[in-house]
Amino acid sequence: MSTYLLVDFGSTYTKVTAVDLEKEIILGRAQTPTTVGTDITIGLNDALTDLAASSGVDPEKVDGKYASSSAAGGLKMAAIGLVPELTLEAARRACLGAGAKVVCAYGFEIDEEIVREIESAACDIVLLCGGTDGGDKKVIIHNAGMLAASNIRCPILVAGNRVTTGRVRETLEQGGKQVYTTKNVLPNLETVEVEPAQALIRDIFIAHITKAKGLDKAAAFIGSPIVPTPKATLQAAALLANGAGDDPGIGSLVIVEVGGATTNIHSVADSSPATPQTVVRGLPELRIKRTVEGDLGIRYNAPTIYDLIGPDAFLSRLRAIVPEADGRECDARRHIDYLSRNVGHVPSTDVGLNVDIVLAEAAVSTAVRRHAGTLRQEFSVVGEIMVQHGKNLLSVENMIGTGGIFRYGLQPERILRSALFNPETPWSLKPQAPKAYIDRDYMLYGIGLLAEAFPAAALRIARKYLKAASL
């Protein structure tokens, strides 16, 4: 037996999974509320006790441990660039691909009001970009000066015009800031190079943020770096799509990850024009892409989703699933507000369970629409043309649903179906006819944690436990 312990410190729950890599099976799993407000190891120890009781796995007698975390809001970043559609977009991609949540993003020159917004956002890292290599210098130098004079205390990562890097670093360090530098995320208008920045973001996360989140004791127990949970899921996505060794993987995919605080979309697919005649504009799309929607968590943001749907439409959708639902708007609103105040609530009634379905359907549909590219009709000197912005997901081969709603909720296939292409909105390039899978064992984070050290075994475990679904 070769037993490994996989831990995820979530914003709501701490999850533990034990796997046997020799037999390539899941030995057991448990979860308890995350105790980030007191000591995160309290919830961890409770989960480990439950795991030992249910599976017989002794956490002190395993061959290895890996962990991820999105506790206390995960890795929060601010992104600053030059042109919003170019360097700022490249900066956002670097943050998101590293497993961060972009809480604020700014283009062009920042001012004192923006600096105050960044200060109040309490970010973990600020990513400062601007200009292609040899291009604009003025904006990034100005922004460095504004940051240097600020009360921002988190590390600042500089990934802009390489000609300015030395001066920008000197300015920031004179302001008492902790500075890191790496390659430009947009060295030229045809190239997006986010990998060096992403690697450094993860290093900063490990070096500076683990202790700040109260995870230092947990990190000592794990004995290996704790990575952002979204990064673990993205690693699982890449492994499943690309394969390992002689296993080619399952091909292009989209992972829909619904949580209490955010809804995250991960895609691994080559982007191409929707039709041979389509004109593609904007930055080149990354094959491996992640977006995070901080306003679409089905607990923290339940009122936001409810307002997005609208009271009448919400009740109509709820009645279509469960006819006995109370039709009074005030009751629905009261329940939605209750969910946002009690983020650990687990519904036990038919109405409560189906309210979660309506919320999750709206969150998934909106999040995938934001992740996918769009088509727009334009007129040019040669006549009418179709213009594509963003990533074409029409021909994606697979789609996977993960998160508590897919493990514990009703009708997970119905929720995943809301991510599909809709003829009523043909301009949104969502997947048309993918194979579907449900992460019923809530194990994708663990597959991602194993992906680097044990890719072949991790891929086979994923294939074994992902449940095929019919859409």
N, C-alpha and C positions, 0 to 999 in steps of 0.2 A: 504494500500500500504506500502511495505517495500523496500525502494529504496536504492541501493548501487552504488557507483561510483567506477569504476575500471580504473586505469590509467597505461599506459605503456610508459615510456620515451625511445623510440627506438633510434638507432644510426642515423636514417634518419627522422622518423616521431614520434610525440607524439600522442598516440591514447587514446581516452576516450570512455568508454562504460557504460551506465546506465542500471541496471537490477532491476526488481521487484521480490524479492525473494518469496513473497506470491503467486503471479500469475505465477512465474517461466517463465518470458518472458524478452526479451531485449527491453528496452524502447527507446533506441536511441544510436547512436555512431557518433563520429566525429574524424578527425585527421588533424593535421597541422604540418608543418616542425618543427623538434626539434631545439631549439635555444640554444644549449649547448655552442656555442661560445660567447654568450653574457650573457643571464640570462634565465635559463631553464623554469622559470615560465612565460616568455613572450609567448612561444609556448603553454604552458599549458593553460594560460588564453584565448588565441585565440581558442583553441580546446573546452574549456568549453563554450565560447560564442557561437560557432557554435552548440554545443550540445543543449544548451538552446533554440536557435532559431529553431532548427529542431525538437526537441522532447518536449519542454516545461519543461524539468527537470531543477530545480534550484540547482546548485551545493552547495549552502549554506544551503539547506534544505533537505539533504539526511540523511539516518540513519547510514551510515558508508562509509568509503573510504579505498581502498587498492591500492597499487602501486608497480610496478616493473620497473627496469631500466637496459638498456644496453647502455645508452648514454655515449659518450666519450670513446667508446671502451669496455664498460662493466668492469667486474672484471678481471684484468690481474694478472696472477700468474706465478712464476717460481717454478719448481719442481726439487728437488735434491734428488737422492737416491743412492743406492749402485749398484747392478747388474741391468742393464737396463730392463731385462725381468722379474725381480722380484720386488724389493723395489721401483725402479723408476716407473715401471708400476702401482704399487699400489698407489704411490703418484699421478700420473696423474689421476687415476680414482677418487681419493678423490677430486682433484681440479675440474674435469669436472662434477662430480655428485653434487657439491655445486653450480654450475652455473658459474664457472670461465672459462676463456680462458687461456690455457697454452701457454705462449708466448716463453718460453724457458725451456728445460728439460735436465738434465745432470746426468750421472752415474759415479760412482767411485770418485776418488779424483779430486776436482776442482783446477784450478790454477789461476794465476793472469789474464790471458786472459779471462777466463770464468767469473771471478768476474767483469771485465770491461763490458762484454756483459750483465750481469745481471743489472749492474748499468745503462747502456744505455737503457735497456728495460723499465725502469721506472715502475716496477711492483707495484701492490697494496699490495701483500703479497708474501713472499717466504716460501714455504713448504720444510722443511729440514727433510729428512728421512734417513734411512740406517740401515741395520742389523736386523735380527729377534731378539726377546727378548732373551738375553743371548748369541747372536751370535757375529758377527764382531763389534768391538768398534772403531777400528783405523780410518776408513774412515769418519764416522760422526763427530768424534772429530776433525779430520783434517779440514773438511769442515766448521765446526763451527768456527774454528780459522781464516780461510780465510774470512768468512763473517763478523766476529767481527772486522777485520782490514780494512774492505771495507768502501765505502761511501754510502752504501745502507741505505736508510732512512725509508723504509716501515717496517711494523711488520713482524717478523719471527715466523712461527709456527713450532714447533718441534714435530714430530710424528714418532720417530725411536726407536731403541733399548732402552727399558726402563732402562736398567742398566746404560746407559750413560746420561740419561735425566738431572740429576742434574748438572753434569759437563758441559754439552753442554750449559745449561741455564746460568750457572755462566760465562762461557767464553763469550757468546754473550752479556750479561748484562755489563760485564767489558768493552766491546767495545762500550757501549752506545746504544745498540739495544733494541727495544721493543720486548719482547719475550713472546710467549704463548706456553704452552705444553699440549699435550694430548696423548691418547693411541697410540701405534704403529700401523701403517696401515697394517703391515705384521708381526704379532706376531710370526707366524711360517709359514713354507712353504706351509701348507695346508689351511691357513686361511687368508682371506683379510678382514680387519675390518676398513672400511673407514668412518663409520657413525659418530664417535666422532670427527674426523678431519673435516668432512663436516659441522657439527653443529657449530664448533668453527670458521670456515671460514666465515660462514654467520654472526656470531656475530661480527667478526672483520670488515666485510663489513659494517655493520650497524654503528658500533661505530667510525670507522676511515675514511671511504671512502665517505660516503654520502656528508659530507661538502666539501671534496676535489673535488668532481665532480660538485660542485655548486648546489647541490640538497637540501641544508639545508632549504631554504624557502619552497620548494615543500614538504619536509618532514613535516614541521610544518603545512602546509595546510592539508596534508593527515592525520596526527595524528596517524599513525601506521608505523611500520618498512617498508622501501622500500627494496624489495628483488631483487636479480639478475633475469632478465627476463628468462633466460634458466632454472633457478630453478622453476619458476612458471609453465613453460611448462612441466617440469619433474613431478611436483606435479599433473598437469592435466592428464598426461599419466598414473601415478600410480592410480589415482582415476578411470579413465575410465576402466583400465584393471582389477583392484581389486574389484571395486564396493564400495558401502556404505550401511550400514543397511541391509535391505532385498533385495536390488538390487545387483546382483552378478557382475555387470559390463559387458563389452563386451568381455573380455578375452585378450589373448596376443596381443600385438600390436607394431607397429613401427610408430613413428611420424617423418615426413620429414618436416623440417623447413628451408625454403629458405629465406635468407635475402640479403641485399645489401653488408654487411660486412663479413658474415659467412654463411655457411650451416651447420645446426645442425641436428643430428639424435638422437632420443630417442627411446629406446626399453624397453618394460616390457615383459619379457618372460623367462621361464626356458630354460637353454641351455642343450642340450643332444648331444651325438655322432650322426653324420649324418647317420650312419648305426651301427648295433650291433657290427660289426667287426672293426669299426674305433677306433683308439687309440687317445685319447685326451691328449694334452700336453700343458704346460703353466699354469699360474695362473687360479684358478677357476673363471668362469665368473659370474658377478653380475646379478641378475634377473632384476634390474633396472639399465640401463646403458645409458650414454650420451656420444657422441663424438661431437666435434666442429671442423670444418674445416675452419681455418682462411684464406686459400688461395682460397676459393670457393665462396665468395660473388659475386653476379651477377652485382654489381656496382663497388665497390672498386677493385675487382679482375677480372674484365671483361677481361683485356689483358692476365692474367694468364690462364683463362679458354680457351680463344681463342687460345693461344699457345698450350695448352694441346690438344685441338681438332686438330689443324693444319689448315692453311688457306684453302687448297683445300677441306678438309673434312667439314670445317665450311660452306663454300659456297655451297657444295653439299647438306648438311642437310637443309640449308636455302632455296635453290631452290626447294627441295622436298616438302616444306610446302607452299611456296609462289613463284611460277614460275617467277613472274615479278621482283624478286629481282635482283638488279644490280650485275652482275657477276665480276666486277672489284675488285681485292683483296684490292687495296689501299682504295677504298670507305668503304669496310667492316672494314678494320683496323682503318680508321679514325673515324668511328662511335664507335667502341669498345673503342678507346682511349678517345673519348668524354664522354662516359658513366663513365669511371673511374675518369674523372675530374669534372663531374657534377652528383654526386651520387643521387641527388634528382630528376633526370630526369624521367618523366613519358611519355612513348611513345604514339604517337597519330596516327601513320601511320601503315599500315599493315606490312611493312617491319620492322619497329621498334619493333612492338609487337612480331613479329615472331623471331627477333634476340634474344629477351628475352627468348623465348621458347627454342631455341637452346642452349643458355647459361645455362638455368635452367636444361634442360635435362642432360647436361654433368655434372653439379654440383651435381645433385641428384644421378646419376649413380655412380660417383666417391665417393661421401660421404658415400653412403650405402655400397659400396664395402669395404671401409676402416673400417666401423663399424662392418660389418659381419665377421664371421670366414672364414677360408680357409681350403681346403683339399690339401694334398700333398702326392704323392706316394713316399715311401721310401723302402729301402731294409734292412732287418735285418737278424739275424742268422736263423730265422724261415721262411724267404722268404719275399715276397712282402707284404707290409702293407700300409694302408691309415692312414695318420696322420692328425689330426684336430688341428688347432690353432684358438682360439677365439670362438665367439658365433655363434651357429647354429640357423639361422632364417628361415630355409626352411619351417617350419610348422606354422609360425606366422599367427594368424587368422585375423588380421585387420591391415590396413595401412591408415594413415591420412596425408593429405597434408595441411600445414599451412604457412602463410607468404603472403606478398603482391602479389606475382606472382600467388598465388592460389585464391586470392580475386579479383584482378583487371585484371589479364592477360588472354590471350586466351588459350583454350584447357588445362585446369589444369589436366584433366585425362591423357593426353599424357605425361605431365611432371612426374606425379606420376608413370606412367607405366615404366619409365626408372629405377625405384628402384627395379623392379622385377628380379627374377632369370633369367639368360640368358644362354641357352644351349651352346652358343659359349664360355662361360667362366664357365664351370661346377664346377670349383674349388672354386668359390665364393658362400658362403652359404646365398644368399639373399632369401627373401620371395618368395614362389612359387605361391600360389593362395589365397592371402588374400582378404577379403572384403575391399572395398575402400570407403573412406569418404573425403570430401573436407571441410575445415574450411572456408566457404564462408563469414562468418560474422566476421572473424578475432578475435575470442573470446577465443581461448584456453588459452592465458595468463590469462584472467579473470577467467576462470574456475579454473586454478591453484591457483589464489589468494583467491578464495572462498573455496578451498578444505579443509582447516583445520577447519574453523569455521562453514561452512555450506555444508558439503560433500554431503548429500543426495540431497539437492536442486541444487547444482552445477552439480551433475551428471545428474539429470533430464533435466536441461537446455542444457547441452552438447548433450544429446541424441536427444533433440528436434531440435537443430539448425545445427548439423553436417549433411551435404548433402551426401547421398549415391551416389557413382559414379561407373561407369562400366569400368573396365580395359580390 
